[in-house]
């Protein structure tokens, strides 16, 4: 028992008549609360943008993606195209906003050293195999990569937690941290593998 407690602990179950359906209702209520919380859309927007390759998205970009998540719609800059169903949390509209936003497609930003992200070791390995035009054996078309996690620190589908291999707000020491930027993918480079 800790010294901390809720002043008014939230509960939905009737303590006198406990039924299994009450647990279902309580779980639904909690998930709905999390899903519709005001911080959910911006949080998911930033995390998804980072996973799609931009470690330091601008506040405008995050707001645009979060708005698409909330409204369930994404309209292209000129208004020619519209994506989504109009339902809250529509991932089609959210991904369209991530991929089609002007910040994601700007050629000018490619010259900015703070734009983009590090490539993860496993993605580097796959890119290397593609560049070398790797061909599997005809009898065994499935490619098996063994013990790669002990060599490069990462293996597909074997993340140490549900939050991936690195934290979204990790900032490496040096110029990145000095510039108040983050580089989540750089966290894997501080492990024993590098």
N, C-alpha and C positions, 0 to 999 in steps of 0.2 A: 504494500500500500504506500502510495506516495503522499506527499503533503499537498499536491495539487489536485483540484477537483473542479468540475463544472458547476457553476452557480445554478443553472437550469439545464440539466443534461437532456439532450434531445432523445426522445424515444417515441415510437409509434405503436408499440405493442401494449396490449392490455395485460398487466401483470396478474390480474385475477383469472382471466380466461385466455390462456396462451394457446394459440392455434398455429399450425405450420404456415397457414396463409398469411398470418400477420408478419412473419419473417420475410415473406415474399414482398409484401407491401412496403415494409421498412427498407428493404434492399432497393426496390424500385424508386422509392422517395429519395434515398441517398444518392443513387446514380443520377436521377433527374436533377437533383441539386447541384452535383458536380458538373454535369453536362451544361447546365444553363447558368452557371456562375459567371460573373462578369469578367473574370480573369481567364476563363477557359479558352475562348477564341484567340486572344493575343498570345497566350502561352503555346497553344498548338500551332498557331501560325509561325511563330519564331522557330519552334522545334522542326516543323516540316520544311521550312525554308532552309534551315541549316542542313537537314538531311539531303536536300536536293542540291547542295553545293555552294551555298553562300553563308559563310560563318558570321558575318556582320551585316545583316540586312538593315536598311534604313528604317526609321520609325514609320515613314510613309508607306513603305512596302509591307511592313508587318500589319499596319492598319488596313491596307487594301485587302490583304489576304484574310485578316480577321473579319472584316466586313462581309466578304464573300462567304465565309463560314457561317456568320450570323444570319445573313439574308438568304443564303442558299443560291445566290445568283452571282455571276461574274459577267460583266459587259466589257467588251473590248474597248480600247481607247476611242476609236471612232464610232463605236456603238453598232458596228455591223454584225457582230456575233454576240450571242448570249448563251452562257452555259449554266446548267443547274436546274433543279426542280422547284426552287423557291422555298424549300423546307430548311429549317434551321439545321446546321451541321452537315449540309450536303458536301461530301468530299469531292464530288466531280467539280463543283464550282470552286472549291478550295484549291484543288490541284491546278485547275485552269488558271486561277489567279496567280499561283506560284510560277507556272511555266510561261504564261503569256504577258505578265507584267513588264513594263518598260525596263525596270531594273534588272530583270532576269535576261532580257534580250539585248541590252545596250552594248554595242561594240565599243563605245567610248570608255565604259567602265573596265574593260579588259586591261587598259593601261594603268589602272589604279592598283598600287601594290596591296592595298587593304581589301580588295575585292576578291571573292572566290573563297577557296578553302584548300587545306592540305588533302591530298589523296591518301586514303587509308591503305595500309600495307596489302590487304587482300585485293583491293581494287587495282593496286599497282601490279600485283602478280597476274591478275586476269588481263590487264592491259598489255603487259609484257607478252603473255601467251598469244594474244590476238595479233600483236605487232610482229611476232615471229611466225605467224600463220601456223600455229600448233595444230596438228592433226592427230586425233586419237587412232588407236589401232582399229581396223575395220571389224575385227571379231568382238571387240569390247569398246563400243563407242562412248561409254561413260568414263569420264575423267575422274580418277581418284587421286586426291591430294592428301597424303598422309603426313601426320606430325608437323603440319605447317604452323600450328599454333605455338609449338615450342621453338620454331625458327624465326617467325616474323611477329609473333605475339597476337595473332588473330586467326580465327577459323570461322567459316560461315556457319551460322545457326548455333554457335556456341558462345554466346555473349555471357559475360559474368553476371549481368543483371538485366532486368527488363528495360533498362535505360540505355542499352547499347554498351559499347566499349569505353565511352568517355562521357563526361558531364557537359551539358550544353554551355555552361558559363566558364569553362576552363580557359585560362589565359596563360600562355607560356611565358616564362621569364624572358626579359630582354625587350627588344623593340615592340613586340606585340603588346605586352602588358604596359609598357611605357606610353603607348599610344591609346590606352584604354580600349583595346580591342580584345576579342576572344578568338581562340583557335581550338575548338573542342577536339578536332582530329589529332592535334599535336600531343594530347594527353597520352596517347598510346606510345609515343616516342620516349617517354620518360621511364618506361618500364625496363625490366632486366634484359629485354630482347634487343635493345639498341644502345 
